[in-house]
Amino acid sequence: MRPARLGVGIVGAGNVGPVLAAALAGAGHALVGISGGGDRVEVMLPDLPVLDVPTIVERAELVLLAVPTDQLAGLVEGLAATGAWQPGQLVVHTAAELGVEVLEPARAAGAIPLAIHPAMAFTGTSLDLTRLRDAVCAVTAPAPVLPIAQALVVEIGAEPVVVAEADRADYAEAVALATELGERVVGDALARLAAIGVERPVRLLGPIVRSSVERALSRAPSHPEADTIGDDLEDRTWTP
C-alpha cells in the first residue's frame, strides 16, 4: 500500500525544490504552496500558490526545506522560536552535508525529522524528473521513522541509501568530488579540442567519458541487498 497522501509545502524555489515538489505531486501528494516564484516555478508548478514561510509550515503535513546549507539551521531555529512546527509534521531537508541534528528544534516541537539528499545535479527543469528515476537518495533519520524517508524516496522513483548521521560529511565530500572533478576535467578537455579546431568536441568525447565512468563504476564493490530495498518498502504503510 502507498504511504498516505500528504499536503506538501516547499520552502525554496531554486533548482531542487520545484523538481522534488513536482515528483511528490506525481506520486499523488497535494502541494499547498511554495515560498518563492519565478519562471522555474511557473513552468514546473503552474498555479501553485506562492506563500510566506510561516503560512507554508502552518498548512503543510510535509515541509520540504530545499534551501542552501548555510541557511538551514537559522531557518529551522527561527521557525521554532515562533512556535511554527507542529507535532507529527514531517520536516525534510535536502542538504548533502547534514543529517537530522540540524532539525532538532523542529523535533523538539514534535515534528518528524528526515534528511533526504538526491545524489544528482539539478537543472531545475522537467528533465530532472526523468533523471530522478535513475538517482540514489541518501537518507538519514531516527531509526523508528527511517522507513518514512525511504518510502518517500521510492515514491518519487529514486533509490534510498541509508547514510548515518556521523557519515554525512564524508558522503557530501564524495559527491562533491565526483561532481566537481568530472565537470572540471571534461570542461578542460572540451576547451583543448575546441582550441585546435576539432568540430563537435562533445560528440568526440561523449563516448570516451561515458565508457570511462562505466568502467570505473564496474570496479566498485557492490551490495546486492540494496537492489531489493525498493521492493521491500513498497508494501509498507505508515502514518505521520
C-alpha positions as CSV (number, residue, x, y, z in Angstrom):
1,M,0.0,0.0,0.0
2,R,1.2,3.5,-0.8
3,P,2.0,6.0,2.0
4,A,-0.8,8.3,3.0
5,R,-1.5,11.3,0.8
6,L,0.1,14.4,2.3
7,G,-0.2,18.1,2.0
8,V,3.3,19.3,0.9
9,G,4.8,22.7,1.4
10,I,8.0,23.8,-0.3
11,V,10.5,26.3,1.2
12,G,13.0,27.2,-1.5
13,A,12.4,27.9,-5.2
14,G,15.8,27.1,-6.6
15,N,16.7,24.1,-8.8
16,V,15.9,21.4,-6.3
17,G,12.6,22.4,-4.5
18,P,10.3,22.7,-7.5
19,V,11.6,19.4,-9.0
20,L,11.1,17.4,-5.9
21,A,7.7,19.1,-5.4
22,A,6.6,18.0,-8.9
23,A,7.9,14.5,-8.2
24,L,5.9,14.3,-5.0
25,A,2.8,15.7,-6.8
26,G,3.3,13.0,-9.4
27,A,3.2,10.4,-6.6
28,G,-0.2,11.6,-5.5
29,H,0.6,14.1,-2.8
30,A,-1.1,17.6,-2.7
31,L,1.0,20.7,-2.9
32,V,-0.1,23.5,-0.7
33,G,2.4,26.2,-1.6
34,I,5.9,27.3,-2.3
35,S,7.9,30.2,-0.7
36,G,9.1,31.8,-4.0
37,G,8.0,32.3,-7.6
38,G,9.7,32.9,-10.9
39,D,9.8,31.3,-14.3
40,R,11.1,28.0,-13.0
41,V,8.2,27.6,-10.5
42,E,5.6,28.7,-13.1
43,V,6.8,26.1,-15.6
44,M,7.3,23.2,-13.1
45,L,4.4,24.0,-10.8
46,P,1.7,26.0,-12.6
47,D,-0.9,27.7,-10.4
48,L,0.8,26.7,-7.2
49,P,0.3,29.5,-4.6
50,V,3.3,31.5,-3.5
51,L,3.1,31.8,0.2
52,D,5.2,33.1,3.1
53,V,7.2,30.5,5.0
54,P,5.1,30.6,8.2
55,T,1.9,30.0,6.2
56,I,3.5,27.1,4.4
57,V,4.6,25.5,7.7
58,E,1.1,26.1,9.2
59,R,-0.7,24.4,6.3
60,A,1.7,21.5,5.3
61,E,1.9,18.0,6.7
62,L,5.2,17.6,5.0
63,V,7.5,20.6,4.8
64,L,10.3,20.4,2.3
65,L,13.3,22.6,3.1
66,A,15.2,23.0,-0.2
67,V,17.4,25.9,0.9
68,P,21.2,26.5,0.9
69,T,23.0,24.6,3.6
70,D,24.2,27.7,5.3
71,Q,20.6,29.0,5.7
72,L,19.1,25.8,7.0
73,A,19.9,26.0,10.8
74,G,18.8,29.6,11.1
75,L,15.5,28.8,9.3
76,V,14.7,25.9,11.5
77,E,15.6,27.7,14.7
78,G,13.7,30.8,13.7
79,L,10.5,28.9,13.0
80,A,10.9,27.0,16.3
81,A,11.2,30.3,18.1
82,T,7.8,31.4,16.8
83,G,6.2,28.0,17.6
84,A,5.6,27.2,14.0
85,W,6.5,23.5,14.0
86,Q,3.6,21.0,14.6
87,P,3.6,17.6,16.3
88,G,3.6,14.8,13.8
89,Q,4.6,17.1,10.9
90,L,7.2,15.7,8.5
91,V,10.2,18.1,8.1
92,V,12.6,17.1,5.2
93,H,15.8,18.9,4.3
94,T,17.9,18.3,1.2
95,A,21.4,19.4,2.3
96,A,24.1,16.8,1.5
97,E,26.3,17.7,4.4
98,L,23.8,17.5,7.2
99,G,21.8,14.8,8.9
100,V,18.8,15.3,11.2
101,E,20.7,17.1,14.0
102,V,20.1,20.4,12.3
103,L,16.3,19.7,12.6
104,E,16.5,19.3,16.4
105,P,14.4,22.5,17.1
106,A,11.6,21.1,14.9
107,R,11.9,17.6,16.5
108,A,11.7,19.1,20.0
109,A,8.3,20.6,19.0
110,G,7.1,17.1,18.0
111,A,7.9,17.2,14.2
112,I,9.5,14.2,12.5
113,P,13.0,15.0,11.1
114,L,14.2,13.5,7.8
115,A,17.2,14.2,5.7
116,I,16.9,13.3,2.0
117,H,19.6,14.2,-0.5
118,P,19.2,13.2,-4.2
119,A,22.7,12.5,-5.5
120,M,22.3,14.2,-8.8
121,A,23.0,17.6,-10.4
122,F,19.7,19.5,-10.8
123,T,18.9,21.8,-13.7
124,G,15.5,22.9,-12.3
125,T,13.7,21.6,-15.4
126,S,11.4,18.7,-16.2
127,L,14.5,16.8,-17.4
128,D,15.3,16.2,-13.7
129,L,12.1,14.2,-13.2
130,T,13.4,11.6,-15.6
131,R,16.9,11.7,-14.1
132,L,15.4,11.3,-10.7
133,R,14.2,7.9,-11.6
134,D,17.8,6.8,-12.1
135,A,19.1,8.5,-9.0
136,V,20.0,7.4,-5.5
137,C,19.0,9.5,-2.4
138,A,21.0,9.5,0.8
139,V,18.5,9.2,3.7
140,T,19.2,9.9,7.4
141,A,16.5,9.7,10.1
142,P,15.9,8.3,13.6
143,A,15.5,4.6,13.3
144,P,11.8,4.4,14.1
145,V,11.0,6.8,11.2
146,L,13.7,5.8,8.8
147,P,11.1,3.8,6.7
148,I,9.2,7.0,6.1
149,A,12.2,8.6,4.5
150,Q,12.9,5.5,2.4
151,A,9.3,5.3,1.3
152,L,9.2,8.9,0.2
153,V,12.3,8.3,-1.9
154,V,10.8,5.2,-3.5
155,E,7.6,7.1,-4.3
156,I,9.5,9.7,-6.3
157,G,11.1,6.9,-8.3
158,A,14.6,7.0,-6.8
159,E,16.5,4.5,-4.7
160,P,17.1,5.2,-1.0
161,V,20.6,4.5,0.6
162,V,20.9,5.0,4.3
163,V,23.8,7.2,5.4
164,A,24.5,7.5,9.2
165,E,24.4,10.9,10.8
166,A,28.1,10.8,11.5
167,D,28.9,9.9,7.9
168,R,27.1,12.8,6.2
169,A,30.1,15.0,5.8
170,D,32.1,12.2,4.1
171,Y,29.2,11.4,1.9
172,A,28.9,15.0,0.8
173,E,32.6,15.3,0.1
174,A,32.5,12.2,-2.1
175,V,29.5,13.5,-4.1
176,A,31.2,16.9,-4.4
177,L,34.5,15.4,-5.5
178,A,32.8,13.3,-8.2
179,T,30.8,16.2,-9.5
180,E,33.5,18.9,-9.4
181,L,36.3,16.7,-10.8
182,G,34.1,15.4,-13.6
183,E,33.0,18.9,-14.7
184,R,36.5,20.4,-14.4
185,V,38.3,17.6,-16.4
186,V,35.6,17.3,-19.1
187,G,35.5,21.1,-19.4
188,D,39.2,21.3,-19.8
189,A,39.3,18.6,-22.4
190,L,36.5,20.2,-24.5
191,A,38.3,23.5,-24.4
192,R,41.5,21.9,-25.7
193,L,39.8,20.3,-28.6
194,A,37.9,23.5,-29.5
195,A,41.3,25.4,-29.4
196,I,42.8,23.1,-32.0
197,G,39.7,23.4,-34.2
198,V,38.1,20.0,-33.7
199,E,34.5,20.1,-34.7
200,R,31.8,18.7,-32.4
201,P,34.1,18.0,-29.5
202,V,31.2,16.9,-27.3
203,R,30.4,14.2,-29.9
204,L,34.0,13.1,-29.8
205,L,34.4,13.0,-26.0
206,G,30.9,11.8,-25.1
207,P,31.6,8.0,-25.7
208,I,35.0,8.3,-24.0
209,V,33.7,9.9,-20.9
210,R,30.7,7.6,-20.5
211,S,32.7,4.4,-21.1
212,S,35.4,5.6,-18.6
213,V,32.9,6.3,-15.9
214,E,31.1,3.0,-16.5
215,R,34.5,1.2,-16.3
216,A,35.3,2.9,-13.0
217,L,31.9,2.1,-11.6
218,S,32.1,-1.5,-12.6
219,R,35.2,-1.9,-10.5
220,A,33.4,-0.7,-7.3
221,P,32.2,-3.2,-4.7
222,S,28.5,-4.0,-5.0
223,H,26.0,-4.6,-2.3
224,P,23.3,-6.9,-3.7
225,E,21.0,-6.3,-0.7
226,A,20.4,-2.7,-1.9
227,D,18.8,-3.9,-5.1
228,T,15.7,-5.2,-3.2
229,I,15.1,-2.2,-0.9
230,G,12.5,-0.6,-3.1
231,D,10.5,-3.8,-3.4
232,D,10.5,-4.2,0.4
233,L,9.3,-0.7,1.0
234,E,6.5,-0.5,-1.5
235,D,4.4,-2.8,0.8
236,R,4.9,-0.8,4.0
237,T,2.3,1.5,5.4
238,W,2.9,4.5,7.7
239,T,1.2,7.5,9.1
240,P,2.8,10.8,10.1
